[in-house]
């Protein structure tokens, strides 16, 4: 696990378009289709 995720950028779009992407580990990451940055879970739902 990497602890640098907190410093990573996150989506700041007003209306982010959540897109699920499968990671190699088997986990899914929700990204914004606009900027490609990870969408906060509270917004991703
Ligand atoms: Zn975005």
mmCIF file of the protein (N, C-alpha, C, O) and its ligand, coordinates in Angstrom:
data_MODEL
# 
_entry.id   MODEL 
# 
loop_
_entity.id 
_entity.type 
_entity.pdbx_number_of_molecules 
1 polymer     1 
2 non-polymer 1 
# 
_entity_poly.entity_id                      1 
_entity_poly.type                           'polypeptide(L)' 
_entity_poly.nstd_linkage                   no 
_entity_poly.nstd_monomer                   no 
_entity_poly.pdbx_seq_one_letter_code       
;(UNK)(UNK)(UNK)(UNK)(UNK)(UNK)(UNK)(UNK)(UNK)(UNK)(UNK)(UNK)(UNK)(UNK)(UNK)(UNK)
(UNK)(UNK)(UNK)(UNK)(UNK)(UNK)(UNK)(UNK)(UNK)(UNK)(UNK)(UNK)(UNK)(UNK)(UNK)(UNK)
(UNK)(UNK)(UNK)(UNK)(UNK)(UNK)(UNK)(UNK)(UNK)(UNK)(UNK)(UNK)(UNK)
;
_entity_poly.pdbx_seq_one_letter_code_can   XXXXXXXXXXXXXXXXXXXXXXXXXXXXXXXXXXXXXXXXXXXXX 
_entity_poly.pdbx_strand_id                 A 
# 
loop_
_entity_poly_seq.entity_id 
_entity_poly_seq.num 
_entity_poly_seq.mon_id 
_entity_poly_seq.hetero 
1 1  UNK n 
1 2  UNK n 
1 3  UNK n 
1 4  UNK n 
1 5  UNK n 
1 6  UNK n 
1 7  UNK n 
1 8  UNK n 
1 9  UNK n 
1 10 UNK n 
1 11 UNK n 
1 12 UNK n 
1 13 UNK n 
1 14 UNK n 
1 15 UNK n 
1 16 UNK n 
1 17 UNK n 
1 18 UNK n 
1 19 UNK n 
1 20 UNK n 
1 21 UNK n 
1 22 UNK n 
1 23 UNK n 
1 24 UNK n 
1 25 UNK n 
1 26 UNK n 
1 27 UNK n 
1 28 UNK n 
1 29 UNK n 
1 30 UNK n 
1 31 UNK n 
1 32 UNK n 
1 33 UNK n 
1 34 UNK n 
1 35 UNK n 
1 36 UNK n 
1 37 UNK n 
1 38 UNK n 
1 39 UNK n 
1 40 UNK n 
1 41 UNK n 
1 42 UNK n 
1 43 UNK n 
1 44 UNK n 
1 45 UNK n 
# 
loop_
_struct_asym.id 
_struct_asym.entity_id 
A 1 
B 2 
# 
loop_
_chem_comp.id 
_chem_comp.type 
_chem_comp.mon_nstd_flag 
UNK 'L-peptide linking' . 
ZN  non-polymer         . 
# 
_pdbx_entity_nonpoly.entity_id   2 
_pdbx_entity_nonpoly.name        ? 
_pdbx_entity_nonpoly.comp_id     ZN 
# 
_pdbx_nonpoly_scheme.asym_id         B 
_pdbx_nonpoly_scheme.entity_id       2 
_pdbx_nonpoly_scheme.mon_id          ZN 
_pdbx_nonpoly_scheme.ndb_seq_num     1 
_pdbx_nonpoly_scheme.pdb_seq_num     101 
_pdbx_nonpoly_scheme.auth_seq_num    101 
_pdbx_nonpoly_scheme.pdb_mon_id      ZN 
_pdbx_nonpoly_scheme.auth_mon_id     ZN 
_pdbx_nonpoly_scheme.pdb_strand_id   A 
_pdbx_nonpoly_scheme.pdb_ins_code    . 
# 
loop_
_atom_site.group_PDB 
_atom_site.id 
_atom_site.type_symbol 
_atom_site.label_atom_id 
_atom_site.label_alt_id 
_atom_site.label_comp_id 
_atom_site.label_asym_id 
_atom_site.label_entity_id 
_atom_site.label_seq_id 
_atom_site.pdbx_PDB_ins_code 
_atom_site.Cartn_x 
_atom_site.Cartn_y 
_atom_site.Cartn_z 
_atom_site.occupancy 
_atom_site.B_iso_or_equiv 
_atom_site.pdbx_formal_charge 
_atom_site.auth_seq_id 
_atom_site.auth_comp_id 
_atom_site.auth_asym_id 
_atom_site.auth_atom_id 
_atom_site.pdbx_PDB_model_num 
ATOM   1   N  N  . UNK A 1 1  ? 0.831   -1.212 0.000   1.00 0.00 ? 1   UNK A N  1 
ATOM   2   C  CA . UNK A 1 1  ? 0.000   0.000  0.000   1.00 0.00 ? 1   UNK A CA 1 
ATOM   3   C  C  . UNK A 1 1  ? 0.861   1.255  0.000   1.00 0.00 ? 1   UNK A C  1 
ATOM   4   O  O  . UNK A 1 1  ? 1.928   1.285  0.612   1.00 0.00 ? 1   UNK A O  1 
ATOM   5   N  N  . UNK A 1 2  ? 0.409   2.254  -0.665  1.00 0.00 ? 2   UNK A N  1 
ATOM   6   C  CA . UNK A 1 2  ? 1.148   3.509  -0.689  1.00 0.00 ? 2   UNK A CA 1 
ATOM   7   C  C  . UNK A 1 2  ? 0.440   4.547  0.167   1.00 0.00 ? 2   UNK A C  1 
ATOM   8   O  O  . UNK A 1 2  ? -0.783  4.683  0.115   1.00 0.00 ? 2   UNK A O  1 
ATOM   9   N  N  . UNK A 1 3  ? 1.205   5.263  0.938   1.00 0.00 ? 3   UNK A N  1 
ATOM   10  C  CA . UNK A 1 3  ? 0.628   6.259  1.835   1.00 0.00 ? 3   UNK A CA 1 
ATOM   11  C  C  . UNK A 1 3  ? 0.664   7.647  1.209   1.00 0.00 ? 3   UNK A C  1 
ATOM   12  O  O  . UNK A 1 3  ? 0.407   8.651  1.872   1.00 0.00 ? 3   UNK A O  1 
ATOM   13  N  N  . UNK A 1 4  ? 0.985   7.685  -0.068  1.00 0.00 ? 4   UNK A N  1 
ATOM   14  C  CA . UNK A 1 4  ? 1.106   8.977  -0.731  1.00 0.00 ? 4   UNK A CA 1 
ATOM   15  C  C  . UNK A 1 4  ? -0.207  9.397  -1.383  1.00 0.00 ? 4   UNK A C  1 
ATOM   16  O  O  . UNK A 1 4  ? -0.282  10.424 -2.057  1.00 0.00 ? 4   UNK A O  1 
ATOM   17  N  N  . UNK A 1 5  ? -1.218  8.600  -1.173  1.00 0.00 ? 5   UNK A N  1 
ATOM   18  C  CA . UNK A 1 5  ? -2.489  8.879  -1.848  1.00 0.00 ? 5   UNK A CA 1 
ATOM   19  C  C  . UNK A 1 5  ? -3.105  10.185 -1.360  1.00 0.00 ? 5   UNK A C  1 
ATOM   20  O  O  . UNK A 1 5  ? -3.835  10.850 -2.095  1.00 0.00 ? 5   UNK A O  1 
ATOM   21  N  N  . UNK A 1 6  ? -2.808  10.544 -0.122  1.00 0.00 ? 6   UNK A N  1 
ATOM   22  C  CA . UNK A 1 6  ? -3.399  11.757 0.436   1.00 0.00 ? 6   UNK A CA 1 
ATOM   23  C  C  . UNK A 1 6  ? -2.913  12.994 -0.315  1.00 0.00 ? 6   UNK A C  1 
ATOM   24  O  O  . UNK A 1 6  ? -3.608  14.008 -0.381  1.00 0.00 ? 6   UNK A O  1 
ATOM   25  N  N  . UNK A 1 7  ? -1.721  12.897 -0.874  1.00 0.00 ? 7   UNK A N  1 
ATOM   26  C  CA . UNK A 1 7  ? -1.173  14.048 -1.580  1.00 0.00 ? 7   UNK A CA 1 
ATOM   27  C  C  . UNK A 1 7  ? -1.575  14.038 -3.053  1.00 0.00 ? 7   UNK A C  1 
ATOM   28  O  O  . UNK A 1 7  ? -1.265  14.967 -3.798  1.00 0.00 ? 7   UNK A O  1 
ATOM   29  N  N  . UNK A 1 8  ? -2.262  12.985 -3.457  1.00 0.00 ? 8   UNK A N  1 
ATOM   30  C  CA . UNK A 1 8  ? -2.676  12.895 -4.853  1.00 0.00 ? 8   UNK A CA 1 
ATOM   31  C  C  . UNK A 1 8  ? -3.797  13.884 -5.142  1.00 0.00 ? 8   UNK A C  1 
ATOM   32  O  O  . UNK A 1 8  ? -4.585  14.241 -4.267  1.00 0.00 ? 8   UNK A O  1 
ATOM   33  N  N  . UNK A 1 9  ? -3.839  14.304 -6.368  1.00 0.00 ? 9   UNK A N  1 
ATOM   34  C  CA . UNK A 1 9  ? -4.917  15.221 -6.737  1.00 0.00 ? 9   UNK A CA 1 
ATOM   35  C  C  . UNK A 1 9  ? -6.235  14.451 -6.838  1.00 0.00 ? 9   UNK A C  1 
ATOM   36  O  O  . UNK A 1 9  ? -6.268  13.246 -7.088  1.00 0.00 ? 9   UNK A O  1 
ATOM   37  N  N  . UNK A 1 10 ? -7.283  15.177 -6.640  1.00 0.00 ? 10  UNK A N  1 
ATOM   38  C  CA . UNK A 1 10 ? -8.591  14.567 -6.797  1.00 0.00 ? 10  UNK A CA 1 
ATOM   39  C  C  . UNK A 1 10 ? -9.456  15.476 -7.660  1.00 0.00 ? 10  UNK A C  1 
ATOM   40  O  O  . UNK A 1 10 ? -9.174  16.663 -7.825  1.00 0.00 ? 10  UNK A O  1 
ATOM   41  N  N  . UNK A 1 11 ? -10.491 14.902 -8.194  1.00 0.00 ? 11  UNK A N  1 
ATOM   42  C  CA . UNK A 1 11 ? -11.355 15.639 -9.097  1.00 0.00 ? 11  UNK A CA 1 
ATOM   43  C  C  . UNK A 1 11 ? -11.992 16.843 -8.403  1.00 0.00 ? 11  UNK A C  1 
ATOM   44  O  O  . UNK A 1 11 ? -12.471 16.737 -7.274  1.00 0.00 ? 11  UNK A O  1 
ATOM   45  N  N  . UNK A 1 12 ? -11.994 17.964 -9.076  1.00 0.00 ? 12  UNK A N  1 
ATOM   46  C  CA . UNK A 1 12 ? -12.606 19.153 -8.501  1.00 0.00 ? 12  UNK A CA 1 
ATOM   47  C  C  . UNK A 1 12 ? -13.723 19.670 -9.384  1.00 0.00 ? 12  UNK A C  1 
ATOM   48  O  O  . UNK A 1 12 ? -14.168 20.810 -9.247  1.00 0.00 ? 12  UNK A O  1 
ATOM   49  N  N  . UNK A 1 13 ? -14.172 18.812 -10.296 1.00 0.00 ? 13  UNK A N  1 
ATOM   50  C  CA . UNK A 1 13 ? -15.245 19.221 -11.197 1.00 0.00 ? 13  UNK A CA 1 
ATOM   51  C  C  . UNK A 1 13 ? -16.552 19.387 -10.433 1.00 0.00 ? 13  UNK A C  1 
ATOM   52  O  O  . UNK A 1 13 ? -16.814 18.678 -9.461  1.00 0.00 ? 13  UNK A O  1 
ATOM   53  N  N  . UNK A 1 14 ? -17.351 20.315 -10.878 1.00 0.00 ? 14  UNK A N  1 
ATOM   54  C  CA . UNK A 1 14 ? -18.652 20.498 -10.225 1.00 0.00 ? 14  UNK A CA 1 
ATOM   55  C  C  . UNK A 1 14 ? -19.536 19.293 -10.453 1.00 0.00 ? 14  UNK A C  1 
ATOM   56  O  O  . UNK A 1 14 ? -20.208 18.819 -9.537  1.00 0.00 ? 14  UNK A O  1 
ATOM   57  N  N  . UNK A 1 15 ? -19.531 18.807 -11.667 1.00 0.00 ? 15  UNK A N  1 
ATOM   58  C  CA . UNK A 1 15 ? -20.335 17.621 -11.989 1.00 0.00 ? 15  UNK A CA 1 
ATOM   59  C  C  . UNK A 1 15 ? -19.440 16.535 -12.560 1.00 0.00 ? 15  UNK A C  1 
ATOM   60  O  O  . UNK A 1 15 ? -19.367 16.343 -13.774 1.00 0.00 ? 15  UNK A O  1 
ATOM   61  N  N  . UNK A 1 16 ? -18.759 15.826 -11.664 1.00 0.00 ? 16  UNK A N  1 
ATOM   62  C  CA . UNK A 1 16 ? -17.861 14.758 -12.106 1.00 0.00 ? 16  UNK A CA 1 
ATOM   63  C  C  . UNK A 1 16 ? -18.632 13.586 -12.697 1.00 0.00 ? 16  UNK A C  1 
ATOM   64  O  O  . UNK A 1 16 ? -19.731 13.251 -12.256 1.00 0.00 ? 16  UNK A O  1 
ATOM   65  N  N  . UNK A 1 17 ? -18.028 12.978 -13.701 1.00 0.00 ? 17  UNK A N  1 
ATOM   66  C  CA . UNK A 1 17 ? -18.634 11.785 -14.285 1.00 0.00 ? 17  UNK A CA 1 
ATOM   67  C  C  . UNK A 1 17 ? -17.847 10.581 -13.808 1.00 0.00 ? 17  UNK A C  1 
ATOM   68  O  O  . UNK A 1 17 ? -16.775 10.289 -14.338 1.00 0.00 ? 17  UNK A O  1 
ATOM   69  N  N  . UNK A 1 18 ? -18.366 9.882  -12.819 1.00 0.00 ? 18  UNK A N  1 
ATOM   70  C  CA . UNK A 1 18 ? -17.649 8.737  -12.249 1.00 0.00 ? 18  UNK A CA 1 
ATOM   71  C  C  . UNK A 1 18 ? -17.521 7.605  -13.256 1.00 0.00 ? 18  UNK A C  1 
ATOM   72  O  O  . UNK A 1 18 ? -18.503 7.153  -13.843 1.00 0.00 ? 18  UNK A O  1 
ATOM   73  N  N  . UNK A 1 19 ? -16.284 7.162  -13.439 1.00 0.00 ? 19  UNK A N  1 
ATOM   74  C  CA . UNK A 1 19 ? -16.038 6.020  -14.315 1.00 0.00 ? 19  UNK A CA 1 
ATOM   75  C  C  . UNK A 1 19 ? -15.206 5.012  -13.547 1.00 0.00 ? 19  UNK A C  1 
ATOM   76  O  O  . UNK A 1 19 ? -14.122 5.325  -13.055 1.00 0.00 ? 19  UNK A O  1 
ATOM   77  N  N  . UNK A 1 20 ? -15.723 3.810  -13.451 1.00 0.00 ? 20  UNK A N  1 
ATOM   78  C  CA . UNK A 1 20 ? -15.007 2.790  -12.702 1.00 0.00 ? 20  UNK A CA 1 
ATOM   79  C  C  . UNK A 1 20 ? -13.926 2.167  -13.551 1.00 0.00 ? 20  UNK A C  1 
ATOM   80  O  O  . UNK A 1 20 ? -14.157 1.743  -14.683 1.00 0.00 ? 20  UNK A O  1 
ATOM   81  N  N  . UNK A 1 21 ? -12.740 2.122  -12.976 1.00 0.00 ? 21  UNK A N  1 
ATOM   82  C  CA . UNK A 1 21 ? -11.628 1.482  -13.676 1.00 0.00 ? 21  UNK A CA 1 
ATOM   83  C  C  . UNK A 1 21 ? -11.064 0.372  -12.819 1.00 0.00 ? 21  UNK A C  1 
ATOM   84  O  O  . UNK A 1 21 ? -10.842 0.545  -11.620 1.00 0.00 ? 21  UNK A O  1 
ATOM   85  N  N  . UNK A 1 22 ? -10.837 -0.750 -13.433 1.00 0.00 ? 22  UNK A N  1 
ATOM   86  C  CA . UNK A 1 22 ? -10.319 -1.894 -12.690 1.00 0.00 ? 22  UNK A CA 1 
ATOM   87  C  C  . UNK A 1 22 ? -8.814  -1.779 -12.517 1.00 0.00 ? 22  UNK A C  1 
ATOM   88  O  O  . UNK A 1 22 ? -8.074  -1.593 -13.483 1.00 0.00 ? 22  UNK A O  1 
ATOM   89  N  N  . UNK A 1 23 ? -8.380  -1.891 -11.286 1.00 0.00 ? 23  UNK A N  1 
ATOM   90  C  CA . UNK A 1 23 ? -6.942  -1.867 -11.004 1.00 0.00 ? 23  UNK A CA 1 
ATOM   91  C  C  . UNK A 1 23 ? -6.395  -3.279 -11.058 1.00 0.00 ? 23  UNK A C  1 
ATOM   92  O  O  . UNK A 1 23 ? -7.141  -4.258 -11.044 1.00 0.00 ? 23  UNK A O  1 
ATOM   93  N  N  . UNK A 1 24 ? -5.088  -3.359 -11.120 1.00 0.00 ? 24  UNK A N  1 
ATOM   94  C  CA . UNK A 1 24 ? -4.467  -4.678 -11.227 1.00 0.00 ? 24  UNK A CA 1 
ATOM   95  C  C  . UNK A 1 24 ? -4.711  -5.517 -9.979  1.00 0.00 ? 24  UNK A C  1 
ATOM   96  O  O  . UNK A 1 24 ? -4.819  -6.742 -10.038 1.00 0.00 ? 24  UNK A O  1 
ATOM   97  N  N  . UNK A 1 25 ? -4.794  -4.829 -8.864  1.00 0.00 ? 25  UNK A N  1 
ATOM   98  C  CA . UNK A 1 25 ? -4.970  -5.559 -7.603  1.00 0.00 ? 25  UNK A CA 1 
ATOM   99  C  C  . UNK A 1 25 ? -6.345  -6.211 -7.520  1.00 0.00 ? 25  UNK A C  1 
ATOM   100 O  O  . UNK A 1 25 ? -6.588  -7.050 -6.653  1.00 0.00 ? 25  UNK A O  1 
ATOM   101 N  N  . UNK A 1 26 ? -7.230  -5.829 -8.408  1.00 0.00 ? 26  UNK A N  1 
ATOM   102 C  CA . UNK A 1 26 ? -8.576  -6.384 -8.357  1.00 0.00 ? 26  UNK A CA 1 
ATOM   103 C  C  . UNK A 1 26 ? -9.553  -5.391 -7.782  1.00 0.00 ? 26  UNK A C  1 
ATOM   104 O  O  . UNK A 1 26 ? -10.763 -5.614 -7.793  1.00 0.00 ? 26  UNK A O  1 
ATOM   105 N  N  . UNK A 1 27 ? -9.018  -4.279 -7.275  1.00 0.00 ? 27  UNK A N  1 
ATOM   106 C  CA . UNK A 1 27 ? -9.887  -3.253 -6.735  1.00 0.00 ? 27  UNK A CA 1 
ATOM   107 C  C  . UNK A 1 27 ? -10.298 -2.299 -7.848  1.00 0.00 ? 27  UNK A C  1 
ATOM   108 O  O  . UNK A 1 27 ? -9.625  -2.195 -8.874  1.00 0.00 ? 27  UNK A O  1 
ATOM   109 N  N  . UNK A 1 28 ? -11.394 -1.616 -7.637  1.00 0.00 ? 28  UNK A N  1 
ATOM   110 C  CA . UNK A 1 28 ? -11.854 -0.678 -8.659  1.00 0.00 ? 28  UNK A CA 1 
ATOM   111 C  C  . UNK A 1 28 ? -11.669 0.747  -8.166  1.00 0.00 ? 28  UNK A C  1 
ATOM   112 O  O  . UNK A 1 28 ? -11.903 1.058  -6.998  1.00 0.00 ? 28  UNK A O  1 
ATOM   113 N  N  . UNK A 1 29 ? -11.245 1.601  -9.081  1.00 0.00 ? 29  UNK A N  1 
ATOM   114 C  CA . UNK A 1 29 ? -11.040 2.999  -8.736  1.00 0.00 ? 29  UNK A CA 1 
ATOM   115 C  C  . UNK A 1 29 ? -12.003 3.855  -9.552  1.00 0.00 ? 29  UNK A C  1 
ATOM   116 O  O  . UNK A 1 29 ? -12.150 3.673  -10.761 1.00 0.00 ? 29  UNK A O  1 
ATOM   117 N  N  . UNK A 1 30 ? -12.640 4.771  -8.880  1.00 0.00 ? 30  UNK A N  1 
ATOM   118 C  CA . UNK A 1 30 ? -13.577 5.638  -9.585  1.00 0.00 ? 30  UNK A CA 1 
ATOM   119 C  C  . UNK A 1 30 ? -12.873 6.909  -10.020 1.00 0.00 ? 30  UNK A C  1 
ATOM   120 O  O  . UNK A 1 30 ? -12.367 7.673  -9.198  1.00 0.00 ? 30  UNK A O  1 
ATOM   121 N  N  . UNK A 1 31 ? -12.853 7.119  -11.317 1.00 0.00 ? 31  UNK A N  1 
ATOM   122 C  CA . UNK A 1 31 ? -12.203 8.303  -11.842 1.00 0.00 ? 31  UNK A CA 1 
ATOM   123 C  C  . UNK A 1 31 ? -13.225 9.207  -12.511 1.00 0.00 ? 31  UNK A C  1 
ATOM   124 O  O  . UNK A 1 31 ? -14.326 8.782  -12.859 1.00 0.00 ? 31  UNK A O  1 
ATOM   125 N  N  . UNK A 1 32 ? -12.840 10.448 -12.681 1.00 0.00 ? 32  UNK A N  1 
ATOM   126 C  CA . UNK A 1 32 ? -13.702 11.399 -13.371 1.00 0.00 ? 32  UNK A CA 1 
ATOM   127 C  C  . UNK A 1 32 ? -13.409 11.324 -14.867 1.00 0.00 ? 32  UNK A C  1 
ATOM   128 O  O  . UNK A 1 32 ? -12.252 11.332 -15.286 1.00 0.00 ? 32  UNK A O  1 
ATOM   129 N  N  . UNK A 1 33 ? -14.461 11.250 -15.655 1.00 0.00 ? 33  UNK A N  1 
ATOM   130 C  CA . UNK A 1 33 ? -14.286 11.147 -17.101 1.00 0.00 ? 33  UNK A CA 1 
ATOM   131 C  C  . UNK A 1 33 ? -13.811 12.472 -17.689 1.00 0.00 ? 33  UNK A C  1 
ATOM   132 O  O  . UNK A 1 33 ? -13.328 12.514 -18.821 1.00 0.00 ? 33  UNK A O  1 
ATOM   133 N  N  . UNK A 1 34 ? -13.947 13.545 -16.932 1.00 0.00 ? 34  UNK A N  1 
ATOM   134 C  CA . UNK A 1 34 ? -13.549 14.863 -17.424 1.00 0.00 ? 34  UNK A CA 1 
ATOM   135 C  C  . UNK A 1 34 ? -12.045 15.057 -17.318 1.00 0.00 ? 34  UNK A C  1 
ATOM   136 O  O  . UNK A 1 34 ? -11.365 15.330 -18.307 1.00 0.00 ? 34  UNK A O  1 
ATOM   137 N  N  . UNK A 1 35 ? -11.538 14.911 -16.094 1.00 0.00 ? 35  UNK A N  1 
ATOM   138 C  CA . UNK A 1 35 ? -10.136 15.220 -15.850 1.00 0.00 ? 35  UNK A CA 1 
ATOM   139 C  C  . UNK A 1 35 ? -9.295  13.966 -15.643 1.00 0.00 ? 35  UNK A C  1 
ATOM   140 O  O  . UNK A 1 35 ? -8.067  14.033 -15.669 1.00 0.00 ? 35  UNK A O  1 
ATOM   141 N  N  . UNK A 1 36 ? -9.946  12.822 -15.437 1.00 0.00 ? 36  UNK A N  1 
ATOM   142 C  CA . UNK A 1 36 ? -9.203  11.592 -15.255 1.00 0.00 ? 36  UNK A CA 1 
ATOM   143 C  C  . UNK A 1 36 ? -8.632  11.442 -13.867 1.00 0.00 ? 36  UNK A C  1 
ATOM   144 O  O  . UNK A 1 36 ? -7.876  10.509 -13.598 1.00 0.00 ? 36  UNK A O  1 
ATOM   145 N  N  . UNK A 1 37 ? -8.991  12.362 -12.975 1.00 0.00 ? 37  UNK A N  1 
ATOM   146 C  CA . UNK A 1 37 ? -8.518  12.289 -11.606 1.00 0.00 ? 37  UNK A CA 1 
ATOM   147 C  C  . UNK A 1 37 ? -9.503  11.498 -10.766 1.00 0.00 ? 37  UNK A C  1 
ATOM   148 O  O  . UNK A 1 37 ? -10.691 11.435 -11.081 1.00 0.00 ? 37  UNK A O  1 
ATOM   149 N  N  . UNK A 1 38 ? -9.003  10.892 -9.689  1.00 0.00 ? 38  UNK A N  1 
ATOM   150 C  CA . UNK A 1 38 ? -9.885  10.093 -8.833  1.00 0.00 ? 38  UNK A CA 1 
ATOM   151 C  C  . UNK A 1 38 ? -10.981 10.940 -8.208  1.00 0.00 ? 38  UNK A C  1 
ATOM   152 O  O  . UNK A 1 38 ? -10.733 12.047 -7.728  1.00 0.00 ? 38  UNK A O  1 
ATOM   153 N  N  . UNK A 1 39 ? -12.171 10.414 -8.220  1.00 0.00 ? 39  UNK A N  1 
ATOM   154 C  CA . UNK A 1 39 ? -13.307 11.129 -7.640  1.00 0.00 ? 39  UNK A CA 1 
ATOM   155 C  C  . UNK A 1 39 ? -13.466 10.733 -6.181  1.00 0.00 ? 39  UNK A C  1 
ATOM   156 O  O  . UNK A 1 39 ? -13.449 9.545  -5.858  1.00 0.00 ? 39  UNK A O  1 
ATOM   157 N  N  . UNK A 1 40 ? -13.618 11.707 -5.301  1.00 0.00 ? 40  UNK A N  1 
ATOM   158 C  CA . UNK A 1 40 ? -13.858 11.415 -3.889  1.00 0.00 ? 40  UNK A CA 1 
ATOM   159 C  C  . UNK A 1 40 ? -15.044 10.472 -3.732  1.00 0.00 ? 40  UNK A C  1 
ATOM   160 O  O  . UNK A 1 40 ? -16.049 10.594 -4.432  1.00 0.00 ? 40  UNK A O  1 
ATOM   161 N  N  . UNK A 1 41 ? -14.911 9.545  -2.815  1.00 0.00 ? 41  UNK A N  1 
ATOM   162 C  CA . UNK A 1 41 ? -15.942 8.519  -2.664  1.00 0.00 ? 41  UNK A CA 1 
ATOM   163 C  C  . UNK A 1 41 ? -17.291 9.122  -2.318  1.00 0.00 ? 41  UNK A C  1 
ATOM   164 O  O  . UNK A 1 41 ? -18.332 8.581  -2.691  1.00 0.00 ? 41  UNK A O  1 
ATOM   165 N  N  . UNK A 1 42 ? -17.275 10.226 -1.614  1.00 0.00 ? 42  UNK A N  1 
ATOM   166 C  CA . UNK A 1 42 ? -18.561 10.816 -1.221  1.00 0.00 ? 42  UNK A CA 1 
ATOM   167 C  C  . UNK A 1 42 ? -19.309 11.306 -2.451  1.00 0.00 ? 42  UNK A C  1 
ATOM   168 O  O  . UNK A 1 42 ? -20.540 11.341 -2.476  1.00 0.00 ? 42  UNK A O  1 
ATOM   169 N  N  . UNK A 1 43 ? -18.540 11.688 -3.478  1.00 0.00 ? 43  UNK A N  1 
ATOM   170 C  CA . UNK A 1 43 ? -19.189 12.167 -4.691  1.00 0.00 ? 43  UNK A CA 1 
ATOM   171 C  C  . UNK A 1 43 ? -19.466 11.027 -5.652  1.00 0.00 ? 43  UNK A C  1 
ATOM   172 O  O  . UNK A 1 43 ? -20.376 11.095 -6.478  1.00 0.00 ? 43  UNK A O  1 
ATOM   173 N  N  . UNK A 1 44 ? -18.667 9.979  -5.528  1.00 0.00 ? 44  UNK A N  1 
ATOM   174 C  CA . UNK A 1 44 ? -18.767 8.875  -6.471  1.00 0.00 ? 44  UNK A CA 1 
ATOM   175 C  C  . UNK A 1 44 ? -20.000 8.028  -6.209  1.00 0.00 ? 44  UNK A C  1 
ATOM   176 O  O  . UNK A 1 44 ? -20.668 7.570  -7.136  1.00 0.00 ? 44  UNK A O  1 
ATOM   177 N  N  . UNK A 1 45 ? -20.290 7.827  -4.929  1.00 0.00 ? 45  UNK A N  1 
ATOM   178 C  CA . UNK A 1 45 ? -21.414 6.965  -4.547  1.00 0.00 ? 45  UNK A CA 1 
ATOM   179 C  C  . UNK A 1 45 ? -21.296 5.588  -5.173  1.00 0.00 ? 45  UNK A C  1 
ATOM   180 O  O  . UNK A 1 45 ? -22.158 4.735  -4.957  1.00 0.00 ? 45  UNK A O  1 
HETATM 181 ZN ZN . ZN  B 2 .  ? -13.117 15.841 -12.794 1.00 0.00 ? 101 ZN  A ZN 1 
# 
